[in-house]
């Protein structure tokens, strides 16, 4: 096993290494489960292994095998992706205000199509965030984004609901946040669409390189206001920020002007974000609506225009059949 310090990630119960198959020479990623993880029920331990074995899609990391080390620790051997995570891409200086437009369109395509495969298999991921979306760079230099980290994923029957405390607090739906972070009694159950809120926060983060919801002091330090921002958000708003302690929340209905997206694409993306960043389960979109809307955006043709009066270039998106 080839240890790569810059590729190793530390968590509460796992470490991930870059390794090489001695028989084929193929580079792989090896997830090593630390001893503390074996205190979990055996069914929970095996969930990720079984889930990845069933899934087969270009936008979901491939699973090769489960092996056991001499120390009796189990390891998960998976596809190795050389481009790091979407989160690591967003912290690079050139992406300080969000991804460039062509790259964001690739993220939209990959995340939604990976999600579609999960929905077809009735799988809820429960921990969608930029850190759990890894990037493979093809020979042509084009990115492919893949969903990973299925330790909290679960399979649901048609219309089945579940109750869960799993996820990363800045990305979970407000109903889950209320119970898991604020420790209030669990009152609601969730279906496959529970992942949609996390996708909305992830898309906003990718477009703006910042969280859409920013209470004064930060989401980890000001949890009650974080919950207030997400649950009291007006219909159509896609972000809320509190600038001063106990101050009012400033709502935004558009992406920041500093982001690298054209007004043409921003105008297409904002209604999608508004549809899935909705706290009321009766109002937020079903996945089918998200898939249709993003596919419609991705199928549009971009046209570059130059406005003489403004001395400015514009990029608009039109249907391919328009002339």
N, C-alpha and C positions, 0 to 999 in steps of 0.2 A: 504494500500500500504506500503510495507516494504522498506524504504529507505536504500540503501547500498552505503555509500560514496565511497568505493573502486570500485564499479561497475558503478557509475554514470559518464556520459560523458557530458561535456558542449560544446555547439556549439552556433552559432549565433542565432538559432531559436528553438533548441530542447534540452531536457534533457532526459536521459534514466535511468530508475530505474529497479531494480529487485523487483518483487512483487509476490504475491501468490493468486491464485484463491480460494476465500473463500468456494466455493461449492465443489471443487474437491481436493483442496490442491496442485494443480499443480503449480510449479514455472514458471513464465512467465517474459518476458521483456516488460516494458511499456514505449513507447516513448511519451513524453509530449511535445506538440508544444507550444512554448512561444507566448505571445500575438502579438509580432512583426510579426510572420509568417502569421497572418491573414490579413495583408495588401496585400498579394499576391492575384492574381485572384483566384476565387473559384476553377476553373478547375485545376489550378496548385496545390492548396492545396490538392485536392482529388486524384491527379495523383498516389501518392505512395500507397494509400489505394486500388485503383482499380487495380494497377499493381500487387501487392502482392496477391490480391484475385484470380487473374487469374493464377498465377504461382504455380506449385506444383512439387517440385523436392527436393531430399534429400540434394542437395548442394546449396539450396536457403532457407533462413530463412523462416519458416512457419508463416503465418498470421492467427490470430484467430478472431479478431473482432476490430471494431472501436467504441469507447465509448466516452461519453461526461461527463466531470466533472461538479460539481456545479458551477464552475467559467466559464462555457461555453467553456472551452478549450477542444479540441478533443484529444483523446489519441489513439495510435495504440498499440494493445496488440499482442505480437509476441512470438515466441518460445524463450525460455531462453537457452543460451549456456554458459556453465560454464568456458570455457577455455580461455576467453578473445579474443583478436584479433590476427591475424597473426603478426601485428606490435608489439604488446606487447610481443609476443614470441620472436621476433627478437632482442629486447632490453635486453633480459636476458643474463647474462655473458657467459653462455655456448654456446650461439649462436652468439657471437661477430664476428665470421668469416663466418656466414651463418648456415643454418639448416643442421643437419646430413642427410646423403643420404636417409635413409628410410623415414624420415619425408618429405623431399623435393619431393619424388615420390608421396606421399599422396597429397601434395599440387597440384602437376601437375594434378593428376587424378581428384581431386575435382573441381578445378577451371575450367578446360577444359570441364568437364561434365556439370557443372552448366552453363557455357557459351553456350554449345550446346543446352540446354533447352531454353535459351533466344533466340538463333538464330531460333530455331524451332517455337518460338512464335513471331518472328520478333521484338524483344525488344533490344534496345541499352541501356546499363547501364549508360555510360558516366562518371562514377567516380570510376573506379576500382583501388584499391590500397590496401596495406596490412592492413590499418586501417579499411577498409570496408569488410574485410573477417574475419568472426568470427569462433571460434573453439569450437566444441563440443567434449568432451572426452567420449567415449563409456565405457561400463562396462568392456570391455577387455583392456581398456587403450589406444585404438587406436583412433587417431584423425579423425574427420570429419570436413571439412572446408565448410562454407556456405557463399554465397554472401548476403550482406545486404545493407541498405541505397539506396533505389530506388527513392529518391526524384527527381532526375534528369533524370530518365529513361523515355524512350518514345517508342512508337510502330510505326514501319514503314511498309508500304506496300512493296511488292516485288520491289526491285531495287529503292525504294524511297531514296532520299537524304535529308539531313537536315543541317541547319546552327545552331551552338550552341556555347555558351560561358561558358558552364558548365564543371566542373571538378576541379582537384587539379593540380596546375601548373607543379609540377615535373613529373607528370604522363600523361599529355595530349599529344596528337599528335602535332608535331611542327606546323602544319597549324592552329590548334586551339590556340596554344600558341601564335602564331604571332598576332592573332586578340585579344584574351582575355587578354593577359599579356602585349604585346608591343603596343597595341591599334592601330594596323594598319588596314586598310580597309579589310573587309571580302571579300575574292575572291573565296574561294572554299567551296564546300559542302561535306558532309560525309555520308557514309552508315553504315551498321552494323559493318563493319570491323574497324570502328574508335576505338573500344574497344581493338583491337589487340595490338596497341602500348602500352597501359596501362598495358595489361597483360604481355608484354615483360619486361617492367620496373619492374613490380611486381615480376616476376620470377627471374630476375637478383638480385633484392633486397633480395629475399628469399635465393638464392644460395650464395650470397656474403656478405649479411648484410650491403650493401652500395648501393648508387645509381650508375647506369652505367655512368651518365653524371655529371661531377663535374668541373665546371668552377672555376677559382681562386676566392676565397672569398665566394663561395657557390652559389647555383642556385637562391636563393631569393635575394641576393645582387648584383649579376652580371648577370642580365637577358639578355642583348644583347649577351654575350658570351655563355650563356646557349642555346640560339636559334642557335647560330653559331655551337656549338658542335653537336646539334641534326640534323641540316640540312646539314652540310658539312661532315658528317660521311661517310667514304668510304664504298663501298659495302663489306659486310662480317665482318666489324668491329662491335663489340657489346658494346663498351665502349669508352669514351674519357675523358681525364683529363688534366686540365691546372694547372701546378705546380706553376708558378710565374705570377705576374701581367703583362698582355699583352704578355705573353709568348706563345710558340707554344702549340698546343694540341697534346697530346700523345695518339695515338689510340691503342686499344687492340682488338685482335682477339680471345681471350680466356678468360675464367674465371680466377680470381686471384688464384695464387698457394696456398694462405692461406685458401681458402674455404675448406669445409669438404667433398667435393665430390671426388669420385675416378676419375682418368683420363678417365676411361671407360665411366662413365656417362657424364662427362664434354664434351667428344667428341661427344656424342649423342645430348646433349642439345644445344651446341653452334650454329649449323646450324639452329635450331629452333628459337633461339633468333635473329640471323642475318636476318631470313626471316620476322619476325614481327616487328623488330626495324628498319624499313625502312621508311624514310620520304617521298619518292616519292610514291604517291598513285598508280602509274602505276606499281610499282615494288613490293610493299609489298604483302605478302601472303593473300589469302582469308581464311576465318575461316576453310573451309573444309581441306585446306592443313595443318593448325595447328592441327586440330582434328586427321587427319590421322597420322601425324608425332609423336604426343605425344602418341597416342594409340599404335603405332608401338614400341615406347620406352618402354611403360608400359607392353607390352606383351613379351618383351625379358626376357630371363633367365640370372640371374647373376651367374658368375662362378669365384671362387677365385683361384688365381694362386700364386705360390711363385717362384720368380726368384732367382736361386742360385748365378748367377754372380753378381747381384745387392744386394743380401740379402734383397730383398724387396717384400712385398705382393702387388698384383694387383687384381683389380676386373674388369672383362670385361662383356659386355652384348651381348649375342648371341641370334639368333632366336631359339625358343623352339624346332624346328624340326632338328636343327643341332646336330651332335653327336661328 
